Amino acid sequence: MSAFVREADVEAGLIAVFVRHTSCSLIIQENADPDVQRDLNEFFRRLVPPSSDPSMRWVTHTSEGPDDMPAHIKAALNAVSISIPVMGGRLALGTWQGIYLFEHRDRPHRREVVLHLAR
């Protein structure tokens, strides 16, 4: 994303980031300590367990596996698009901030992210 902004040669603007899927989301979070990602994953796993968990027996959408409907719920609780100011030709993120595609499925999936930079 930084390269996209650099190549656009835009001094000031706003970049929109959008993920084109319903079982992952985008977050801006601490980028220094990998424990933050692990803890966030564990929090959401506890908040929305797999549909095979007894507490989730109400779930009916299970054709794609026990992680599918919980992934949709997690994505509904997070953003699928975010906007970040561009200042001085760079993303105006804080020192410890990073942008993450937050995958909510158990196995890897191919994901598409769309970027739009407005001046």
DRENMARLO-145196 format. One record per residue (C-alpha): residue number from 0; residue in three letters; x, y, z. Coordinates in steps of 0.1 Angstrom, whole numbers, plus 2048, in hexadecimal, padded with zeros to 3 digits. Layout:
gupa nr = NUM&rest = ALA&xx = X&yy = Y&zz = Z
...
This chain:
gupa nr = 0&rest = MET&xx = 800&yy = 800&zz = 800
gupa nr = 1&rest = SER&xx = 81D&yy = 818&zz = 808
gupa nr = 2&rest = ALA&xx = 82B&yy = 810&zz = 7E5
gupa nr = 3&rest = PHE&xx = 809&yy = 817&zz = 7D5
gupa nr = 4&rest = VAL&xx = 809&yy = 83A&zz = 7E6
gupa nr = 5&rest = ARG&xx = 82D&yy = 841&zz = 7DD
gupa nr = 6&rest = GLU&xx = 827&yy = 837&zz = 7B8
gupa nr = 7&rest = ALA&xx = 808&yy = 84D&zz = 7B7
gupa nr = 8&rest = ASP&xx = 81E&yy = 86B&zz = 7C1
gupa nr = 9&rest = VAL&xx = 802&yy = 87B&zz = 7D5
gupa nr = 10&rest = GLU&xx = 80D&yy = 893&zz = 7F0
gupa nr = 11&rest = ALA&xx = 7EC&yy = 895&zz = 802
gupa nr = 12&rest = GLY&xx = 7CC&yy = 881&zz = 7FF
gupa nr = 13&rest = LEU&xx = 7B9&yy = 864&zz = 80C
gupa nr = 14&rest = ILE&xx = 7BD&yy = 83F&zz = 804
gupa nr = 15&rest = ALA&xx = 79F&yy = 828&zz = 807
gupa nr = 16&rest = VAL&xx = 7A7&yy = 803&zz = 80D
gupa nr = 17&rest = PHE&xx = 78B&yy = 7EA&zz = 806
gupa nr = 18&rest = VAL&xx = 78C&yy = 7C3&zz = 809
gupa nr = 19&rest = ARG&xx = 774&yy = 7B2&zz = 7F1
gupa nr = 20&rest = HIS&xx = 76A&yy = 795&zz = 807
gupa nr = 21&rest = THR&xx = 750&yy = 78D&zz = 822
gupa nr = 22&rest = SER&xx = 765&yy = 777&zz = 839
gupa nr = 23&rest = CYS&xx = 783&yy = 78E&zz = 841
gupa nr = 24&rest = SER&xx = 787&yy = 7B2&zz = 84B
gupa nr = 25&rest = LEU&xx = 7A0&yy = 7CE&zz = 84D
gupa nr = 26&rest = ILE&xx = 7AE&yy = 7DD&zz = 86D
gupa nr = 27&rest = ILE&xx = 7C8&yy = 7F6&zz = 877
gupa nr = 28&rest = GLN&xx = 7DA&yy = 7E9&zz = 895
gupa nr = 29&rest = GLU&xx = 7FC&yy = 7E8&zz = 8A6
gupa nr = 30&rest = ASN&xx = 817&yy = 7DD&zz = 88F
gupa nr = 31&rest = ALA&xx = 834&yy = 7D8&zz = 8A7
gupa nr = 32&rest = ASP&xx = 82B&yy = 7BA&zz = 8BD
gupa nr = 33&rest = PRO&xx = 81E&yy = 79A&zz = 8AC
gupa nr = 34&rest = ASP&xx = 80D&yy = 791&zz = 8CD
gupa nr = 35&rest = VAL&xx = 7F2&yy = 7AC&zz = 8C4
gupa nr = 36&rest = GLN&xx = 7E8&yy = 798&zz = 8A5
gupa nr = 37&rest = ARG&xx = 7E7&yy = 778&zz = 8B9
gupa nr = 38&rest = ASP&xx = 7D2&yy = 787&zz = 8D5
gupa nr = 39&rest = LEU&xx = 7BA&yy = 797&zz = 8BC
gupa nr = 40&rest = ASN&xx = 7B5&yy = 775&zz = 8AB
gupa nr = 41&rest = GLU&xx = 7B0&yy = 764&zz = 8CC
gupa nr = 42&rest = PHE&xx = 797&yy = 77E&zz = 8D7
gupa nr = 43&rest = PHE&xx = 782&yy = 77A&zz = 8B8
gupa nr = 44&rest = ARG&xx = 785&yy = 754&zz = 8BA
gupa nr = 45&rest = ARG&xx = 776&yy = 756&zz = 8DD
gupa nr = 46&rest = LEU&xx = 75C&yy = 770&zz = 8D3
gupa nr = 47&rest = VAL&xx = 750&yy = 75C&zz = 8B5
gupa nr = 48&rest = PRO&xx = 75B&yy = 738&zz = 8B7
gupa nr = 49&rest = PRO&xx = 757&yy = 71F&zz = 89A
gupa nr = 50&rest = SER&xx = 734&yy = 714&zz = 892
gupa nr = 51&rest = SER&xx = 73E&yy = 6F1&zz = 89F
gupa nr = 52&rest = ASP&xx = 740&yy = 700&zz = 8C2
gupa nr = 53&rest = PRO&xx = 720&yy = 6F8&zz = 8D7
gupa nr = 54&rest = SER&xx = 71A&yy = 71D&zz = 8DD
gupa nr = 55&rest = MET&xx = 716&yy = 722&zz = 8B8
gupa nr = 56&rest = ARG&xx = 6FC&yy = 708&zz = 8B1
gupa nr = 57&rest = TRP&xx = 6E4&yy = 723&zz = 8A5
gupa nr = 58&rest = VAL&xx = 6F9&yy = 728&zz = 886
gupa nr = 59&rest = THR&xx = 6EA&yy = 71A&zz = 866
gupa nr = 60&rest = HIS&xx = 703&yy = 725&zz = 84B
gupa nr = 61&rest = THR&xx = 71C&yy = 709&zz = 84F
gupa nr = 62&rest = SER&xx = 720&yy = 6FC&zz = 82B
gupa nr = 63&rest = GLU&xx = 744&yy = 70A&zz = 828
gupa nr = 64&rest = GLY&xx = 750&yy = 6FD&zz = 849
gupa nr = 65&rest = PRO&xx = 74E&yy = 706&zz = 86E
gupa nr = 66&rest = ASP&xx = 763&yy = 726&zz = 869
gupa nr = 67&rest = ASP&xx = 74E&yy = 735&zz = 84E
gupa nr = 68&rest = MET&xx = 731&yy = 746&zz = 85F
gupa nr = 69&rest = PRO&xx = 747&yy = 750&zz = 87D
gupa nr = 70&rest = ALA&xx = 75D&yy = 761&zz = 863
gupa nr = 71&rest = HIS&xx = 740&yy = 774&zz = 855
gupa nr = 72&rest = ILE&xx = 736&yy = 77F&zz = 878
gupa nr = 73&rest = LYS&xx = 759&yy = 78B&zz = 880
gupa nr = 74&rest = ALA&xx = 75B&yy = 79E&zz = 85F
gupa nr = 75&rest = ALA&xx = 739&yy = 7AF&zz = 868
gupa nr = 76&rest = LEU&xx = 749&yy = 7BB&zz = 889
gupa nr = 77&rest = ASN&xx = 767&yy = 7CA&zz = 877
gupa nr = 78&rest = ALA&xx = 76C&yy = 7E1&zz = 859
gupa nr = 79&rest = VAL&xx = 770&yy = 7D5&zz = 835
gupa nr = 80&rest = SER&xx = 77C&yy = 7F7&zz = 82B
gupa nr = 81&rest = ILE&xx = 792&yy = 812&zz = 83B
gupa nr = 82&rest = SER&xx = 79F&yy = 834&zz = 832
gupa nr = 83&rest = ILE&xx = 7C1&yy = 842&zz = 83A
gupa nr = 84&rest = PRO&xx = 7CD&yy = 865&zz = 834
gupa nr = 85&rest = VAL&xx = 7EB&yy = 86A&zz = 81E
gupa nr = 86&rest = MET&xx = 802&yy = 886&zz = 82A
gupa nr = 87&rest = GLY&xx = 824&yy = 88F&zz = 81C
gupa nr = 88&rest = GLY&xx = 820&yy = 874&zz = 802
gupa nr = 89&rest = ARG&xx = 81D&yy = 859&zz = 81E
gupa nr = 90&rest = LEU&xx = 802&yy = 847&zz = 831
gupa nr = 91&rest = ALA&xx = 7FB&yy = 85A&zz = 850
gupa nr = 92&rest = LEU&xx = 7FC&yy = 83C&zz = 867
gupa nr = 93&rest = GLY&xx = 807&yy = 83F&zz = 88B
gupa nr = 94&rest = THR&xx = 829&yy = 831&zz = 895
gupa nr = 95&rest = TRP&xx = 81D&yy = 80F&zz = 89F
gupa nr = 96&rest = GLN&xx = 800&yy = 80C&zz = 887
gupa nr = 97&rest = GLY&xx = 7FD&yy = 7F2&zz = 86B
gupa nr = 98&rest = ILE&xx = 7E1&yy = 7E9&zz = 854
gupa nr = 99&rest = TYR&xx = 7D7&yy = 7C4&zz = 855
gupa nr = 100&rest = LEU&xx = 7C0&yy = 7AE&zz = 841
gupa nr = 101&rest = PHE&xx = 7B0&yy = 79C&zz = 85E
gupa nr = 102&rest = GLU&xx = 7A9&yy = 779&zz = 851
gupa nr = 103&rest = HIS&xx = 78C&yy = 768&zz = 863
gupa nr = 104&rest = ARG&xx = 78D&yy = 746&zz = 851
gupa nr = 105&rest = ASP&xx = 7A2&yy = 72A&zz = 85E
gupa nr = 106&rest = ARG&xx = 7B3&yy = 722&zz = 83D
gupa nr = 107&rest = PRO&xx = 7C3&yy = 73B&zz = 826
gupa nr = 108&rest = HIS&xx = 7AE&yy = 74B&zz = 80B
gupa nr = 109&rest = ARG&xx = 7B7&yy = 761&zz = 7EE
gupa nr = 110&rest = ARG&xx = 7AC&yy = 784&zz = 7F6
gupa nr = 111&rest = GLU&xx = 7A9&yy = 7A4&zz = 7E0
gupa nr = 112&rest = VAL&xx = 7AF&yy = 7C6&zz = 7EE
gupa nr = 113&rest = VAL&xx = 7A5&yy = 7E5&zz = 7DA
gupa nr = 114&rest = LEU&xx = 7B7&yy = 806&zz = 7DF
gupa nr = 115&rest = HIS&xx = 7AB&yy = 828&zz = 7D5
gupa nr = 116&rest = LEU&xx = 7BF&yy = 848&zz = 7DA
gupa nr = 117&rest = ALA&xx = 7AD&yy = 869&zz = 7D9
gupa nr = 118&rest = ARG&xx = 7C0&yy = 88A&zz = 7D8
